[in-house]
Amino acid sequence: MKRKHLFFLLLAINTLNFYAQNPNKVEEKFKTLPFGSIKPSGWIKKQMQKDIDGFVGNLDKIVPSLINDPIYSAGRLHKNSKAKDLGNQKEGDAAGDEQYKWWNSETQSNWWDGYIRNVLLLNDKAGLKKVQKHIREVLNSQDKDGYIGIYDQDLRYHFNSENGELWSKATLFRGLLAYYEFSKDTKVWSALLRAVDNVMLNYPIGQSSPFSSGTAFNGGVSHGLTFTDVLDKMYQLTSDTKYTDYALFLYQDFCKTYQSEKDVQLQNILNPAFKLQSHGVHTYEHLRPLIVAAYASNNREIQQALDVYIHRIEHATTLTGGAIGDEWIAERMANATTTGYEYCSLQELVDSYSVLLQKQGDAKTAEKIETIFYNAAQGSRNPNHSCIAYLKTDNSYEMEGTKNGEIEPDRKQIRYKYSPAHQDVAVCCNPNAGRITPYFIEKAWMKENDSALVNLLLMPNVIQTTLQNQKVTIETITDFPYANTFTYVIKNPQRSQFKIKIRKPTWAIEIVCNQRYFVENDCLVFEVNANNSTTIELEFKANVEIKEDVNKEKYFSYGAMFYAKSIDALELTGKTYYKQFTDISYKPIENTRFQYIEEHNARFNAGKIMVHAKNKNTNQIETITLIPFGKTILRQVSF
């Protein structure tokens, strides 16, 4: 017993010494609001309800064996566990059976994370009962030492190869944290505190290497770096820097170990000759650990690396926000036709940019988030059915499995179609599609201080919060991005005085407003005086813009949205999973392509852009109609 006490004493001293070496945490620009403070309204709320009525709310019935696998409790993995049949084809997989052992934890926990957040934001009574049952089951699975996870005693924390220890925790704990923030359930908070402490105790700073796993493919290990999401949120809730210090330790250990997904390793970022090459989802989710590490210390190299990494991601992203992920970046530049993007990548990049927005406060980052959500993400949803594309391209000339008809010699490509599950590939994109809207909403408003609210992401919503210990409610009534007018209805029953800052989009050519304001750091600043109720009427006027990508191709935009020529297609149904939930592919009926001309005469009218373009088949100039990118299936968006 004495030796055991001595070990823990030395461990505590070592941990304290590490924290003492990192006393200077970089100040963060904004403070997040508790999850649930901002609720959806308008068209976003209606879309979320359709998702809950659709595949997001029914994935546990669409792929029940994956969602209901007791991998965190009675089905924990042990040394003799076999890889599971997930119902997917495995052509071209980079790893062997090991990833299939932990894969269900990702599928179900990412689904639960999105489901929990949608249900809470929509106040869905039936869904809430299901969520509460799930929370009870998770808490009952916790061991006496605080462990929550997918491994039995003979494996946990002791690996020298591919594993999902930290990844399975990250996906699960994110949903628990959202539930706690909304409900303030002390049992959930106590369980989280113990579970995170259990990780820090078993992977102690300076005495362990959580990311050492040999020299073979280790995608699950690499995903585990996002455990920093949990640590960052724990810091936001407690202001205790032990969590961000531990996040810094994880990033530094990741950088000094072998990783198959290596884009974010510090030495590679600082190498000018290195190009992004990894699995896109890893690359974009790993932006968050880099951000957290950069703000956990004043390390100049990490600060420099953050700027370089963001710049590299921008070059891998199309103008609509589609970051290469089909599925590896492979040192390519974004291209409207030849590089696809995975729905998982869209969610992870929205989340990463939102963390950057909170810490850095740059309005341009907010615009990147809106670009992804309102264009690439909406454009990867099926506007007529409850399903999404696993992979999608900006110019989408067919959705029959392959990338615009391109055949990959060593791989049977089946990702370019619409599905409520995509089980034949992996049930990862559909759970993430359930997460993207709640995560987008969560950072719409933040606090600059206790007397200033900042609205950086524009959308219909209702925020309820406190300023100077007084309750304030603001409803944003708008059809944005389909219209650029906003009505902010401010309820201020205690008649407190505060500021509201609203981001001014870079595309706005004129501002029309019924209230006085001044401009500060790309924001309109309004002084709210001691009135019970105030209304701000605001309009951002726009023009049709022609934007050019790195390949000299032209895109047409108006406000926050890009516009595309829809291509007529024949709808073909495939596998039916459950009730109306079916795979759908699209075969083009016509194959006309158009070319940009200088005399385009583009004009916006009634939600559409009319433009002159050259028909490549006939060489004749025609007037074509462009509709919002997010309302298309097959389309041409670059000319």
Protein Blocks (a to p, Z undefined) as FASTA:
>chain_A
ZZmmmmmmmmmmmmmmmmmmmmbccddfbdcddehjaccehjllmmmmmmmmmmmlmmmm
mmmmlmmpckllmmpccfkbccddehiafehiabdfklmmmmmmmmmmmmmmmmmmmmmm
nopaklmmmmmmmmmmmmmmpcfkopacjbdfklgopacbdcfklmmmmmmmmmmmmmmm
mnopaklmmmmmmmmmmmmmmmcghiacfkbgbjadcfklmmmmmmmmmmmmmmmmnopa
klmmmmmmmmmmmmmpccfblmlpmklmmmmkbccfbdfklmmmmmmmmmmmmmmpccfk
lmmmmmmmmmmmmmmpcfkopacdbfbgnlpacdfklpccdfklmmmmmmmmmmmmmmno
paklmmmmmmmmmmmmmmmpcfkbccddfbdcfbdcbdehpaghiacfkbccfkbccdfk
lmmmocfklmmmmmmmmmmmmmmpccfblmbccdfbgcdddddddeehiacddddddfbf
kbccdcdddddfkopacdddddddfklmbdcdfbdcddeehiacddddfbfbdcdddddd
ddddddddfkopacddehjbccdddddddddddddfbhjbccdddddfbfcdcdddfklo
paceehiacdddddfklopacddddddfklccbdcfbZZ
